C-alpha cells in the first residue's frame, strides 16, 4: 500500500489515480491517515455506488448474522 501527503497529492493527482488502479493509496495529513484513494476503473456506476455505500454494507452484515439453512433444506422447501 502506498502513501502520499495531501500536499504531494495536489502536485500529482493523475499519477496517484493511476497507481490506485492497482493498489490503494493512503493520503496523509500531518502524518496521519486522512483518506484512501481506491481505483475503480473498469467497474460500472452501480457497482461503485454499492461497494462504497455504508447502508449497503450494513444490510449485508445484518443478513450475515441471520440464521442460514443448508442447500438440502432449501431444495426441500422449494419442492
Backbone as numpy.savetxt, mean C-alpha at the origin, in Angstrom:
# Nx Ny Nz CAx CAy CAz Cx Cy Cz
15.20 -0.52 1.20 14.35 0.65 1.20 15.25 1.88 1.20
14.90 2.83 0.38 15.69 4.05 0.24 15.10 5.15 1.10
15.91 6.12 1.46 15.43 7.29 2.19 15.94 8.54 1.50
15.16 9.61 1.66 15.54 10.92 1.10 14.91 12.00 1.98
15.61 13.09 2.15 15.06 14.20 2.93 14.07 14.99 2.09
13.19 15.71 2.73 12.23 16.56 2.02 12.98 17.55 1.14
14.02 18.10 1.66 14.81 19.09 0.90 15.37 18.46 -0.38
15.94 17.26 -0.27 16.48 16.59 -1.45 15.37 16.12 -2.39
14.24 15.75 -1.84 13.10 15.33 -2.66 12.66 16.45 -3.60
12.65 17.67 -3.10 12.25 18.82 -3.92 13.15 18.97 -5.14
14.40 18.56 -5.02 15.35 18.69 -6.12 15.30 17.53 -7.10
14.73 16.39 -6.68 14.83 15.19 -7.52 13.54 14.37 -7.52
12.41 15.01 -7.66 11.13 14.32 -7.62 11.05 13.22 -8.67
11.43 13.52 -9.90 11.34 12.52 -10.97 12.14 11.27 -10.64
13.36 11.43 -10.18 14.20 10.28 -9.85 13.61 9.46 -8.71
13.02 10.13 -7.73 12.42 9.43 -6.60 11.19 8.64 -7.06
10.36 9.26 -7.90 9.19 8.55 -8.43 9.64 7.34 -9.24
10.68 7.49 -10.03 11.20 6.36 -10.80 11.70 5.26 -9.86
12.43 5.63 -8.83 12.94 4.64 -7.87 11.81 3.95 -7.13
10.74 4.68 -6.85 9.62 4.13 -6.09 8.88 3.03 -6.84
9.10 2.92 -8.14 8.44 1.86 -8.90 8.99 0.49 -8.55
10.21 0.44 -8.02 10.81 -0.84 -7.67 11.07 -1.01 -6.19
11.06 0.08 -5.43 11.32 0.01 -4.00 10.71 1.22 -3.31
10.17 1.03 -2.15 9.59 2.16 -1.40 10.68 3.16 -1.05
10.29 4.42 -1.03 11.22 5.49 -0.67 10.64 6.21 0.54
11.39 6.24 1.63 10.98 6.95 2.84 11.46 8.39 2.75
10.54 9.32 2.95 10.88 10.75 2.95 11.01 11.17 4.41
12.12 11.80 4.73 12.36 12.22 6.11 12.29 13.74 6.25
11.90 14.15 7.43 11.89 15.57 7.78 12.65 15.69 9.10
13.72 16.45 9.09 14.58 16.58 10.27 15.02 15.21 10.79
15.31 14.30 9.85 15.83 12.98 10.21 14.80 11.95 10.62
13.54 12.35 10.70 12.46 11.44 11.10 11.59 11.09 9.90
11.09 9.85 9.82 10.20 9.49 8.71 8.97 10.39 8.67
8.63 10.87 7.48 7.48 11.76 7.32 6.48 11.23 6.29
6.97 10.47 5.30 6.08 9.96 4.25 6.75 8.78 3.55
5.95 8.06 2.81 6.46 6.95 2.00 6.01 7.20 0.56
6.95 7.09 -0.38 6.61 7.17 -1.80 6.58 5.73 -2.30
5.43 5.35 -2.83 5.22 3.99 -3.28 4.78 4.01 -4.73
5.53 3.37 -5.59 5.20 3.37 -7.02 3.95 2.57 -7.32
3.12 3.10 -8.20 1.88 2.41 -8.58 1.75 2.32 -10.10
2.83 2.58 -10.79 2.81 2.52 -12.24 2.31 1.15 -12.72
1.40 1.16 -13.67 0.86 -0.08 -14.21 -0.39 -0.58 -13.52
-0.76 0.02 -12.41 -1.99 -0.36 -11.70 -3.12 0.54 -12.16
-4.34 0.02 -12.11 -5.48 0.87 -12.47 -5.91 1.70 -11.27
-6.72 2.73 -11.53 -7.15 3.66 -10.48 -7.87 2.94 -9.34
-8.76 2.01 -9.68 -9.53 1.31 -8.63 -8.61 0.57 -7.67
-7.61 -0.09 -8.21 -6.66 -0.81 -7.36 -5.90 0.14 -6.46
-5.43 1.24 -7.02 -4.69 2.23 -6.22 -5.57 2.78 -5.10
-6.80 3.12 -5.43 -7.71 3.69 -4.42 -7.96 2.67 -3.31
-8.25 1.42 -3.67 -8.52 0.40 -2.65 -7.28 0.10 -1.81
-6.13 -0.03 -2.45 -4.91 -0.36 -1.71 -4.50 0.74 -0.73
-4.95 1.95 -0.95 -4.57 3.06 -0.08 -5.72 3.55 0.79
-6.81 2.79 0.82 -7.99 3.20 1.58 -8.00 2.57 2.98
-7.86 3.37 4.03 -7.93 2.82 5.39 -9.27 2.12 5.65
-10.36 2.67 5.13 -11.68 2.06 5.35 -11.74 0.66 4.72
-11.17 0.50 3.54 -11.14 -0.81 2.89 -10.36 -1.82 3.72
-9.19 -1.41 4.22 -8.36 -2.33 5.01 -8.99 -2.64 6.36
-9.73 -1.70 6.93 -10.47 -2.00 8.16 -11.53 -3.06 7.90
-12.21 -2.96 6.76 -13.19 -3.96 6.36 -12.55 -5.33 6.19
-11.41 -5.38 5.53 -10.70 -6.64 5.34 -10.29 -7.25 6.69
-9.72 -6.43 7.56 -9.30 -6.92 8.88 -10.49 -7.43 9.69
-11.61 -6.72 9.64 -12.81 -7.17 10.36 -13.27 -8.51 9.82
-13.25 -8.67 8.52 -13.67 -9.94 7.92 -12.73 -11.07 8.31
-11.46 -10.81 8.39 -10.49 -11.83 8.77 -10.68 -12.31 10.20
-11.26 -11.48 11.05 -11.52 -11.86 12.44 -12.78 -12.72 12.58
-13.61 -12.75 11.55 -14.85 -13.52 11.60 -14.55 -15.01 11.43
-15.45 -15.86 11.97 -15.24 -17.30 11.81 -15.30 -17.70 10.34
-14.59 -18.75 10.01 -14.58 -19.25 8.64 -15.13 -20.67 8.60
-15.39 -21.15 7.40 -15.83 -22.53 7.22 -14.90 -23.21 6.21
-14.87 -24.52 6.27 -14.02 -25.27 5.34 -14.65 -25.28 3.94
-13.86 -25.63 2.96 -14.40 -25.72 1.60 -15.44 -26.85 1.50
-15.24 -27.92 2.27 -16.23 -29.00 2.29 -17.57 -28.51 2.82
-17.51 -27.72 3.89 -18.75 -27.17 4.46 -19.41 -26.22 3.46
-18.64 -25.43 2.78 -19.17 -24.53 1.78 -19.89 -25.32 0.68
-19.24 -26.35 0.20 -19.87 -27.19 -0.84 -21.18 -27.78 -0.35
-21.22 -28.28 0.88 -22.46 -28.83 1.44 -23.56 -27.77 1.49
-23.20 -26.57 1.88 -24.21 -25.49 1.97 -24.72 -25.07 0.60
-23.90 -25.19 -0.42 -24.31 -24.76 -1.75 -25.12 -25.79 -2.50
-25.19 -27.01 -1.99 -25.95 -28.07 -2.69 -27.42 -27.98 -2.38
